[in-house]
């Protein structure tokens, strides 16, 4: 939970991260994102950092996995694809309620550290895309043992 005035250790970076998450939820929370980024919808994503890798999860229910493209350039991981309108809906049929979004999408997330893009993998299961991007050996945390000198 975000408590800006109860946490004395709160940094400006943490406030910026929380604001970014808030705007991301508003603009890419599965609702219309026009006119802000020119696309009708974008999938919700989660990004986790583990000791040896980054993991990105994207909700892609109803998206054909073959139509999804994942790419990495500089420090940006991009997910592109398209969610087709179901063929069962006859064109011109009046809609009594329409909450699902369809069309092309593109989500880009910045990864914070050095990665090994050659070993990255992606799989889709039950409408959730999972992307694992291993960290490069140079960017992994290292523990240095402290030796005690007698003297």
Secondary structure, DSSP 8 states (H G I E B T S, - for coil): ---TTT-TT--HHHHHHHHHHHHHHHHHSSS--TTTSS-S----EEEEE-SSEEEEEEE-TT--GGG-EEEEETTEEEEEEEE---TTS-TT---S------EEEEEEEE--S-B-GGG-EEEEETTEEEEEEEB-GGGS-----------
